Amino acid sequence: MSLDVQTLLVSLMLCVFAVALALPAVVGWRSSAGARWIQASAVSQALGWLAFLAAPRLHDQFFSTLSMAFIGASFGAMWAAARAWLGPRPGGRWMAWALVLTPLGYGLGFDSYAWRVGWSNFGLALQMALVCLALAWPAAERMRPWRWLVFVALAALACVTVGRGVLGAFFTELYPYYRAPHPLNVAAALVNQICLVLSMLGFMVAWHEEADRALRRLADTDGLTGLLNRRAFTVRSEALLAQARRHADPGVFILLDIDHFKQVNDRHGHALGDEVLRTFAKVLKSSLRRGDLAVRWGGEEFGILLARAEVDAARRLDQRLRTAVKQAVRLPGGESLDYSAGIAGFREAATLDDLVRRADQALYRAKAAGRARSLEAAPFSPPTAEGRPSPA
Ligand SMILES: Nc1nc2c(ncn2[C@@H]2O[C@H](COP(=O)(O)OP(=O)(O)OP(=O)(O)O)[C@@H](O)[C@H]2O)c(=O)[nH]1
């Protein structure tokens, strides 16, 4: 079997075009910014190889330069996809320079074969290395498998590209022409094809992970406030309580209910009522430590589960929270907002049902006693042999 370079390049171009066409069908046009960058990368890569193949038949200098610009832009788009998925990445400035200078230097120095092959290959290899850097840095981040896949594929491609640059620039007689049946050209065409498909595949897995995360976030959070919903809270608090039982850690559950919230809706409208709930949740969340849980229990009722905390600490938190809520929520009539709460502490052997029941009873007493206060729940009483709690 002979591997003809021209055939391999046509196959590479078709393959990348197929990926470029398949991506929008699989991922959708209106998906995340990261997915859109990857689609742009695939299209740009395909156009680059199309221009490269068309160049000798049309206008070699113009189309070859255009090809460099498209292929370079494709790596720039990969870098942008990595930033969209992983947050701020290093090397953005270098990438911007490489995007401009690679095709510019190639086009201006087109008449010198050694220059243009050396320049373009080093420029493209630098861009691949910058995508690798964006995936692997900062080193403290855990590298997910898709990142490894793209990293290894692009690192391999960068090595072959540097090899071609060195041969073209410094050993020009050994490497006369890009389309010549030189073993390096055959290897480059094959590695290009495999690595590009693998990196696109890696990025598709990234998109899938992102979609999965977004779905889980949606399923776990309350749409209005962004706090945990009751289902997700139940799952996470069971884990927290199991841990507390294992280490005999204390903890506290607080059930809070905004006072006279119906009046807020009736006087100022439902939209303002929603805004008040959102602000209340924001204040609640910002008062908690890492590891504590906040839940929208339902309507204008919220819950917080404090890990490794005593009731005294919960009382202090409650006071701070009450002041913060009063400061954060100012209703149009000048009235401020307050809440009632039931505080249920636990040491061990607590179940969520028991905590909620005790906190709810204390909350009921707080409402009955005139609202705007937090009352402590009766201590936990273990069930008796008949299954009922023993008298306190
Ligand atoms: N704007 C808005 N209102 C809500 C939402 N969920 C529940 N409510 C309203 O919250 C109000 C709760 O009223 P009540 O249960 O009478 O409680 P309250 O007026 O706070 O009175 P107390 O709890 O006894 O102090 C109702 O008017 C509900 O319509 C929501 O998501 N958005």
PDBQT file of the ligand as one rigid body, heavy atoms in Angstrom, charges set to zero:
ROOT
HETATM    1  N1  LIG A 401     -43.143  36.503  45.113  1.00  0.00    +0.000 N 
HETATM    2  C1  LIG A 401     -43.181  35.248  45.513  1.00  0.00    +0.000 A 
HETATM    3  N2  LIG A 401     -44.046  34.914  46.517  1.00  0.00    +0.000 NA
HETATM    4  C2  LIG A 401     -44.078  33.644  46.935  1.00  0.00    +0.000 A 
HETATM    5  C3  LIG A 401     -43.258  32.647  46.368  1.00  0.00    +0.000 A 
HETATM    6  N3  LIG A 401     -43.507  31.486  47.020  1.00  0.00    +0.000 NA
HETATM    7  C4  LIG A 401     -44.465  31.742  47.937  1.00  0.00    +0.000 A 
HETATM    8  N4  LIG A 401     -44.812  33.060  47.907  1.00  0.00    +0.000 N 
HETATM    9  C5  LIG A 401     -45.796  33.779  48.704  1.00  0.00    +0.000 C 
HETATM   10  O1  LIG A 401     -45.428  33.783  50.065  1.00  0.00    +0.000 OA
HETATM   11  C6  LIG A 401     -46.619  34.077  50.812  1.00  0.00    +0.000 C 
HETATM   12  C7  LIG A 401     -46.612  33.267  52.079  1.00  0.00    +0.000 C 
HETATM   13  O2  LIG A 401     -47.700  33.682  52.822  1.00  0.00    +0.000 OA
HETATM   14  P1  LIG A 401     -48.037  33.098  54.237  1.00  0.00    +0.000 P 
HETATM   15  O3  LIG A 401     -47.797  31.622  54.250  1.00  0.00    +0.000 OA
HETATM   16  O4  LIG A 401     -49.385  33.600  54.609  1.00  0.00    +0.000 OA
HETATM   17  O5  LIG A 401     -46.932  33.691  55.178  1.00  0.00    +0.000 OA
HETATM   18  P2  LIG A 401     -46.604  35.170  55.636  1.00  0.00    +0.000 P 
HETATM   19  O6  LIG A 401     -47.421  36.193  54.950  1.00  0.00    +0.000 OA
HETATM   20  O7  LIG A 401     -45.126  35.323  55.509  1.00  0.00    +0.000 OA
HETATM   21  O8  LIG A 401     -47.007  35.149  57.126  1.00  0.00    +0.000 OA
HETATM   22  P3  LIG A 401     -46.200  34.518  58.347  1.00  0.00    +0.000 P 
HETATM   23  O9  LIG A 401     -45.307  33.464  57.827  1.00  0.00    +0.000 OA
HETATM   24  O10 LIG A 401     -47.250  33.989  59.253  1.00  0.00    +0.000 OA
HETATM   25  O11 LIG A 401     -45.441  35.647  58.957  1.00  0.00    +0.000 OA
HETATM   26  C8  LIG A 401     -47.801  33.764  49.907  1.00  0.00    +0.000 C 
HETATM   27  O12 LIG A 401     -48.415  34.994  49.550  1.00  0.00    +0.000 OA
HETATM   28  C9  LIG A 401     -47.170  33.145  48.664  1.00  0.00    +0.000 C 
HETATM   29  O13 LIG A 401     -47.839  33.499  47.476  1.00  0.00    +0.000 OA
HETATM   30  C10 LIG A 401     -42.371  33.024  45.314  1.00  0.00    +0.000 A 
HETATM   31  O14 LIG A 401     -41.609  32.226  44.761  1.00  0.00    +0.000 OA
HETATM   32  N5  LIG A 401     -42.371  34.325  44.924  1.00  0.00    +0.000 N 
ENDROOT
TORSDOF 0
